Every structure is written in C-alpha cells, then in structure tokens.
Amino acid sequence: MSDVPILKDTDRSTGRGALQKNIQAALALAGAVRSTLGPRGLDKLLIDDDGRTMVTNDGVTVLESAKVEHPVAKMIINASSVQDKIARDGTTSTVLLSAEMLQNAWHLVTQGVHPATIARGFRMAEEHARSELSALSFASDRSHQLLATKTCLTGKGHESMQALLAQLALDAAEAVLVSTERGPQADPTRVKILPQSGGTIGDSNLVTGLVLAKNRIHKDMPRHIKGGKILLIDGGIERRSMMGSVKLNVTSTGVLDAFRAKETELLEQQVAQLKSLGVDLLACKEGIDDDVRMMLTDAGIKAFRRVARSDLDLLARGCGATLVHDVKRASSADLGAFISSKNETWAGTVHWIVETEEGGATFIARGSTEAVLGEVERSFADALGVACQLVEDARLVAGGGATQVALARRLRRYAESIPGREQLGVEAFADALEVIPRVLAENAGLDPIDTLLNLVAAQSNAPASSSDHIGLDVIHRKPENMLTQGVIEPLLIIDQGITGATEAAISVLRIDDVLWAKQDPVMADVPEMD
C-alpha cells in the first residue's frame, strides 16, 4: 500500500495527543476566570481593540470578551453562555467544573481507562447528582429569596450595593410576575434598564411601569392621564413624500394651494380616525407632522414620536396592544389599555412614565462614572434573572460549596455500588465537584486542601439535619452553616451548572482526532498577457 497522505495541507492530532491538547486548552480557559470566584474573588480589566476598558469579575463577560481561537475553549465558553442565559449565575463555576472533570479524566486515561468508559461514568454521576440535588433543596419564603438574590451578587461591588440591587431585583421580578396555565411566570425582558450618569449607586431606584426619556409633542397636551386606550404605530403621521424623481409643473397658484389642502385633509382624516377609535395615548416610531400637533391637541390625544422599536414592543406587551403600520389600518382590536401616563422631569430631562395593566418596571441605574454604571447594569441584570427564577421556583440550596461537598459525599457512596470501571468515572466526577470549595479557599487566602478536609469532616460530624448545609464561610475563614449565614442560592443554578459542565466535558472526551486545515494566503491566478 502507498504511504501517500490523503489529507494534504492539514495538521492532524490523534489519540492521547489530541485529548491532552484539548484538556490543556480547557485548563487554560479555567485559569483565566479562576480568581474571580467567590466574595474574595478579584476583578479583571478588559481592554478592547479601540482602547475602551471594562472592570468586571463576571466570568461569562470575561470569556465572551476574550479572543479565543481554540475550538474546545469555544465549546466550554458556549456552555458558560448557556448557563448565563438560563440561570443568570454560576458561569464561572461551570467553566471550573468542566475543566476539573477533564483534568481528572486525563489522570484516568494515563492509567489505561478508555475515555468512553469515563464518559459513561460521568453520565451516571450526573444523573445521580441531579436526583440527590432535589433532596438537598428546601422551600423558601421572601426573606430567603432576598438572601439568594444577594448571594448571586457576591464579589460584585460593595455590601450596600449588593443589598440594594437584590431588593430592587426581587421587587422587579414580583412586578412582572403573572399566572399562566404552566404556573407563575416572570419574564425579565419586561423590565427595562435605563442608565443615568451622575449620582451614586445608592441613588438607583425602581419605577413601576415603563420609563422613556421622551416628552409629549405639544406643551398643551395633558401631562397626566389616568387610564385609557393606547395605539402604537410602527411608522408616523407625516405628509407623504414623492416616490422617485418627480417634477410638478405648477401653472397656477391655486393648484399648489389645492395640493397642500389635500395633504392637510388626509392628515385630518387620520386624526379623525384616531378620535373615532377613542385613542387617549399615541406612540409613533417615526415622526409626527407639525400640523398634526394641534389637531391631536384639540382632539385630546397625548402623543409621542420617535419612540424606539424596542420600547414599542415593551409597551405592546404591557398594554396588550398590537403594533400597526399606519393609522388607516388601525382598528379597535389593535388598541391597548394603560393605568396611567405622566411626564416627570429628572435632572433636567423630561421622562414619560407609563403604568400598564400587565405589569412591568424600569430600573433607573445610576453611577458616578461610565465604568461603575456599566457594572451596576450588569449586576442588576444578573440579580433580576435569579429573582425571576425564584418567584417561579422557590427551591434553594446551601451555598459556599456546601452543596457540592454534600453531592460529592453521596456520589462516592454511590460509586461503591457500581461494579465496572465506570466507578472510576463517578469518583472523578465527585472529586471535580470539590473544585468549588477549593477555589473559594484559594481566593480567600486559605490552604485549599486543609480547608476541604475540614469542610468534609465538619459535614460528616454534624447532625444529619444540618450536615448538608455546612459550607465555607470565607469571611470568618472556617466551616459554618450556610443557612444561618444567609448564603443560599437557587436550585436551578447548581442543576444547570452540573448539566452544562458534564455535557462539555463528555463532548471533549469523545474527540480523538483534531484536523487543522492550513489557511495560508494564496495568490490569485493572473491571466497571461497576449
């Protein structure tokens, strides 16, 4: 047989060599966010191509902002992004857990255990851990939900900022909570975040309803309206412009006057259509003609123009209205209802506040600098996502690494019942879970091994009723009951983190061949001159 290679211009890595390189990429990625975990975690300074800076310790923000080329690293970043979209927290833990699983798997591979066997063990461990996770959870009340929301802000800003944002996020989640056939639902996208430069973080507040930096188009329109009908137009009320290049030869001044009179008549018909529908409030995506201002004022209709499409969508969802392209096509079925509409002046800028029947809220974010303001926005968005989960599913688990250590203890007992080599995979999974308390200890300046041993011993010697709640209190630097310390987090964060990390680790373990196509610059063929 010929030894001529089939794959030309392609770098190939197979077997253990491919697995080793992939795991090294995963470990390097985890190392980039390792120091951000926990209340003693440090921040990262991110600088983009334009020289703009951002200071944050949010794991997914750091990873998504970095330029990563390795495909395995991108897979793990994707798992972290999914964690952020679903649970809004636990992104760093997902990356650390996935990388630790792969590192433990590599130790088994070097001892002769096949990667497919390890993957089966990981899958068995994941299913058992998720089933045990429900047993570790407990129902909560509002005070617990507030503590859990505050826990997700650990390491972000100072203590007073965490308390304020947690309170406002939970209030916002309750404002958008609705009852459906599938149970209570709280959509965080119905909460608008409005940044306002100046002031301090403590000046941030929550306003019931949708707030837009808009003023009514005429000063004689009412500032306050208590309830009524609203129409949303995905367009404007303006004079129609000519299509294409058209020339009009006017031979008499009366023709031009008639032309203008017809335009005014068409505008009057649209205003009459609005009045016949009983519209009290009008919002347009585009402009409103100057002549229409007085017409709307005389008709008793309060109007706003140049409203962003995203804000129109929020108004439509809150008021139960339907966006229409123009007034002529509007019907009574397209109208929505609102509770109140008012204008207030904040820091010299007029704002429009609409309170809707379907609920909704606006978070007014304030900060002394643009960097602080950006961090307040990101922190509130994370807290809001967690708060919305909590008002839908109130199950909580202990934080501070307590749940991970408790699951690891259960997994080791479960591994003893597995006869095959998959037992080694289950034990490696259990060891990987303990990376969370170890990294928490590292970032707090403690010895990770001694801290983990003390934590496991504290859980083993504690009464059964509280043993699973003992975690690492990095403030007092010793094992404590996390429930009494108020360090708790939603069940979904741990559950989704385990699922995402396991899927990413198994996907990497199943890769035994990596093909890199060489993409060298190639000169274009130039035809020869005759």
CORZI-V367008 format. One record per residue. N is the residue number from 0. RES is the residue in one small letter. PHI is phi as a letter, one per 20 degrees, with the letter a starting at -180 (none if undefined). OMEGA is omega as a letter, one per 40 degrees, with the letter a starting at -180 (none if undefined). Layout:
# CORZI-V367008
{{N & RES & PHI & OMEGA} {N & RES & PHI & OMEGA}}
This chain:
# CORZI-V367008
{{0 & m & none & a} {1 & s & f & i} {2 & d & e & a} {3 & v & f & a} {4 & p & f & i} {5 & i & e & a} {6 & l & e & a} {7 & k & e & i} {8 & d & l & a} {9 & t & c & i} {10 & d & e & a} {11 & r & c & i} {12 & s & c & a} {13 & t & c & i} {14 & g & m & a} {15 & r & f & i} {16 & g & f & i} {17 & a & f & a} {18 & l & f & a} {19 & q & f & i} {20 & k & f & i} {21 & n & f & i} {22 & i & f & i} {23 & q & f & i} {24 & a & f & i} {25 & a & f & a} {26 & l & f & i} {27 & a & f & i} {28 & l & f & i} {29 & a & f & i} {30 & g & f & a} {31 & a & f & a} {32 & v & d & a} {33 & r & g & a} {34 & s & f & a} {35 & t & e & a} {36 & l & f & i} {37 & g & n & a} {38 & p & f & i} {39 & r & d & i} {40 & g & f & a} {41 & l & d & a} {42 & d & e & i} {43 & k & d & i} {44 & l & d & a} {45 & l & d & a} {46 & i & c & a} {47 & d & e & a} {48 & d & f & a} {49 & d & e & i} {50 & g & n & i} {51 & r & f & a} {52 & t & d & i} {53 & m & b & i} {54 & v & d & a} {55 & t & b & i} {56 & n & c & i} {57 & d & f & a} {58 & g & g & a} {59 & v & f & i} {60 & t & f & i} {61 & v & f & a} {62 & l & f & a} {63 & e & f & i} {64 & s & e & a} {65 & a & f & i} {66 & k & e & a} {67 & v & d & a} {68 & e & d & a} {69 & h & f & a} {70 & p & f & i} {71 & v & f & i} {72 & a & f & i} {73 & k & f & i} {74 & m & f & a} {75 & i & f & i} {76 & i & f & i} {77 & n & f & i} {78 & a & f & i} {79 & s & f & i} {80 & s & f & i} {81 & v & f & i} {82 & q & g & a} {83 & d & f & a} {84 & k & f & a} {85 & i & e & a} {86 & a & d & i} {87 & r & m & i} {88 & d & b & i} {89 & g & n & a} {90 & t & f & i} {91 & t & f & i} {92 & s & f & i} {93 & t & f & i} {94 & v & f & a} {95 & l & f & a} {96 & l & f & i} {97 & s & f & i} {98 & a & f & i} {99 & e & f & i} {100 & m & g & a} {101 & l & f & i} {102 & q & f & i} {103 & n & f & i} {104 & a & f & i} {105 & w & f & i} {106 & h & f & i} {107 & l & f & i} {108 & v & f & i} {109 & t & f & i} {110 & q & e & i} {111 & g & o & i} {112 & v & e & a} {113 & h & f & i} {114 & p & g & i} {115 & a & f & i} {116 & t & f & i} {117 & i & f & i} {118 & a & f & i} {119 & r & f & i} {120 & g & f & i} {121 & f & f & a} {122 & r & f & i} {123 & m & f & i} {124 & a & f & i} {125 & e & f & a} {126 & e & f & a} {127 & h & f & a} {128 & a & f & a} {129 & r & f & i} {130 & s & f & i} {131 & e & f & a} {132 & l & f & i} {133 & s & f & i} {134 & a & f & i} {135 & l & e & a} {136 & s & e & i} {137 & f & b & i} {138 & a & f & a} {139 & s & c & i} {140 & d & d & a} {141 & r & f & i} {142 & s & f & i} {143 & h & f & i} {144 & q & f & i} {145 & l & f & i} {146 & l & f & i} {147 & a & f & i} {148 & t & f & i} {149 & k & f & i} {150 & t & f & a} {151 & c & f & i} {152 & l & e & a} {153 & t & g & i} {154 & g & n & a} {155 & k & d & i} {156 & g & m & a} {157 & h & e & a} {158 & e & f & a} {159 & s & f & i} {160 & m & f & i} {161 & q & f & a} {162 & a & f & a} {163 & l & f & a} {164 & l & f & i} {165 & a & f & i} {166 & q & f & a} {167 & l & f & i} {168 & a & f & i} {169 & l & f & i} {170 & d & f & i} {171 & a & f & i} {172 & a & f & i} {173 & e & f & i} {174 & a & f & a} {175 & v & d & a} {176 & l & f & i} {177 & v & c & i} {178 & s & e & i} {179 & t & c & i} {180 & e & f & i} {181 & r & e & a} {182 & g & o & i} {183 & p & f & a} {184 & q & c & i} {185 & a & c & a} {186 & d & e & a} {187 & p & f & i} {188 & t & f & i} {189 & r & e & i} {190 & v & d & a} {191 & k & e & i} {192 & i & d & a} {193 & l & d & a} {194 & p & f & i} {195 & q & c & a} {196 & s & f & i} {197 & g & o & a} {198 & g & n & a} {199 & t & d & i} {200 & i & f & a} {201 & g & f & i} {202 & d & e & i} {203 & s & f & a} {204 & n & b & a} {205 & l & d & i} {206 & v & d & i} {207 & t & f & a} {208 & g & o & a} {209 & l & e & a} {210 & v & d & i} {211 & l & c & i} {212 & a & f & a} {213 & k & c & i} {214 & n & d & i} {215 & r & f & a} {216 & i & f & i} {217 & h & b & a} {218 & k & f & a} {219 & d & e & i} {220 & m & f & a} {221 & p & f & i} {222 & r & f & a} {223 & h & c & i} {224 & i & c & i} {225 & k & e & i} {226 & g & m & i} {227 & g & q & a} {228 & k & d & a} {229 & i & c & i} {230 & l & c & a} {231 & l & d & a} {232 & i & d & i} {233 & d & e & a} {234 & g & a & a} {235 & g & b & i} {236 & i & c & a} {237 & e & c & i} {238 & r & f & a} {239 & r & f & i} {240 & s & e & i} {241 & m & f & i} {242 & m & e & i} {243 & g & m & a} {244 & s & e & a} {245 & v & c & i} {246 & k & d & i} {247 & l & d & i} {248 & n & e & a} {249 & v & e & a} {250 & t & e & a} {251 & s & b & i} {252 & t & f & i} {253 & g & f & i} {254 & v & f & i} {255 & l & f & i} {256 & d & f & i} {257 & a & f & i} {258 & f & f & i} {259 & r & f & i} {260 & a & f & i} {261 & k & f & i} {262 & e & f & i} {263 & t & f & i} {264 & e & f & i} {265 & l & f & i} {266 & l & f & i} {267 & e & f & i} {268 & q & f & i} {269 & q & f & i} {270 & v & f & i} {271 & a & f & i} {272 & q & f & i} {273 & l & f & a} {274 & k & f & i} {275 & s & f & i} {276 & l & f & a} {277 & g & n & a} {278 & v & f & i} {279 & d & d & a} {280 & l & c & a} {281 & l & c & i} {282 & a & c & a} {283 & c & d & i} {284 & k & f & a} {285 & e & d & a} {286 & g & e & i} {287 & i & c & a} {288 & d & g & a} {289 & d & g & a} {290 & d & f & a} {291 & v & f & a} {292 & r & g & a} {293 & m & f & i} {294 & m & f & i} {295 & l & f & i} {296 & t & f & i} {297 & d & f & i} {298 & a & e & i} {299 & g & m & a} {300 & i & d & i} {301 & k & e & a} {302 & a & c & i} {303 & f & c & a} {304 & r & c & i} {305 & r & l & i} {306 & v & e & a} {307 & a & f & a} {308 & r & f & i} {309 & s & f & i} {310 & d & f & i} {311 & l & f & i} {312 & d & f & i} {313 & l & f & i} {314 & l & f & a} {315 & a & f & a} {316 & r & f & a} {317 & g & f & a} {318 & c & e & a} {319 & g & m & a} {320 & a & e & i} {321 & t & c & i} {322 & l & f & i} {323 & v & d & a} {324 & h & f & i} {325 & d & b & a} {326 & v & f & a} {327 & k & f & a} {328 & r & e & a} {329 & a & f & i} {330 & s & c & a} {331 & s & f & i} {332 & a & f & a} {333 & d & e & a} {334 & l & f & i} {335 & g & d & a} {336 & a & d & i} {337 & f & c & a} {338 & i & e & i} {339 & s & b & i} {340 & s & c & a} {341 & k & b & i} {342 & n & d & i} {343 & e & c & a} {344 & t & d & i} {345 & w & d & i} {346 & a & l & i} {347 & g & n & a} {348 & t & d & i} {349 & v & e & i} {350 & h & c & i} {351 & w & d & a} {352 & i & d & a} {353 & v & d & i} {354 & e & d & a} {355 & t & d & a} {356 & e & f & a} {357 & e & e & i} {358 & g & n & a} {359 & g & p & a} {360 & a & b & i} {361 & t & c & i} {362 & f & e & i} {363 & i & e & a} {364 & a & e & i} {365 & r & c & i} {366 & g & a & a} {367 & s & f & i} {368 & t & c & i} {369 & e & f & i} {370 & a & f & i} {371 & v & f & a} {372 & l & f & i} {373 & g & f & i} {374 & e & f & i} {375 & v & f & i} {376 & e & f & a} {377 & r & f & a} {378 & s & f & i} {379 & f & f & i} {380 & a & f & i} {381 & d & f & a} {382 & a & f & a} {383 & l & f & i} {384 & g & f & i} {385 & v & f & a} {386 & a & f & i} {387 & c & f & i} {388 & q & f & a} {389 & l & f & i} {390 & v & f & i} {391 & e & e & a} {392 & d & c & a} {393 & a & e & a} {394 & r & f & a} {395 & l & c & i} {396 & v & c & a} {397 & a & f & i} {398 & g & e & i} {399 & g & m & a} {400 & g & n & a} {401 & a & f & a} {402 & t & f & i} {403 & q & f & i} {404 & v & f & i} {405 & a & f & i} {406 & l & f & i} {407 & a & f & i} {408 & r & f & i} {409 & r & f & a} {410 & l & f & i} {411 & r & f & i} {412 & r & f & i} {413 & y & f & a} {414 & a & f & a} {415 & e & f & a} {416 & s & e & a} {417 & i & e & a} {418 & p & f & a} {419 & g & e & i} {420 & r & f & i} {421 & e & g & i} {422 & q & g & i} {423 & l & f & i} {424 & g & f & i} {425 & v & f & i} {426 & e & f & i} {427 & a & f & i} {428 & f & f & i} {429 & a & f & i} {430 & d & f & a} {431 & a & f & i} {432 & l & g & a} {433 & e & f & i} {434 & v & f & a} {435 & i & f & i} {436 & p & f & i} {437 & r & f & a} {438 & v & f & i} {439 & l & g & i} {440 & a & f & i} {441 & e & g & a} {442 & n & f & i} {443 & a & e & i} {444 & g & n & i} {445 & l & d & i} {446 & d & f & a} {447 & p & f & a} {448 & i & f & i} {449 & d & f & a} {450 & t & f & a} {451 & l & f & i} {452 & l & f & i} {453 & n & f & a} {454 & l & f & i} {455 & v & f & i} {456 & a & f & i} {457 & a & f & i} {458 & q & f & a} {459 & s & f & a} {460 & n & e & a} {461 & a & f & i} {462 & p & g & a} {463 & a & g & a} {464 & s & f & a} {465 & s & c & a} {466 & s & f & a} {467 & d & f & a} {468 & h & d & a} {469 & i & e & i} {470 & g & c & a} {471 & l & e & i} {472 & d & e & a} {473 & v & f & i} {474 & i & f & i} {475 & h & e & i} {476 & r & m & i} {477 & k & a & i} {478 & p & f & i} {479 & e & b & i} {480 & n & f & a} {481 & m & f & i} {482 & l & f & i} {483 & t & f & i} {484 & q & e & i} {485 & g & m & i} {486 & v & d & a} {487 & i & c & a} {488 & e & b & a} {489 & p & f & i} {490 & l & g & a} {491 & l & f & a} {492 & i & f & i} {493 & i & f & a} {494 & d & f & a} {495 & q & f & i} {496 & g & f & i} {497 & i & f & a} {498 & t & f & a} {499 & g & f & i} {500 & a & f & a} {501 & t & f & i} {502 & e & f & a} {503 & a & f & a} {504 & a & f & a} {505 & i & f & i} {506 & s & f & i} {507 & v & f & a} {508 & l & f & a} {509 & r & e & i} {510 & i & e & i} {511 & d & c & a} {512 & d & b & i} {513 & v & d & a} {514 & l & d & i} {515 & w & d & i} {516 & a & f & i} {517 & k & f & a} {518 & q & c & i} {519 & d & f & i} {520 & p & f & a} {521 & v & c & i} {522 & m & f & i} {523 & a & f & i} {524 & d & f & i} {525 & v & d & a} {526 & p & f & a} {527 & e & f & i} {528 & m & f & i} {529 & d & f & none}}
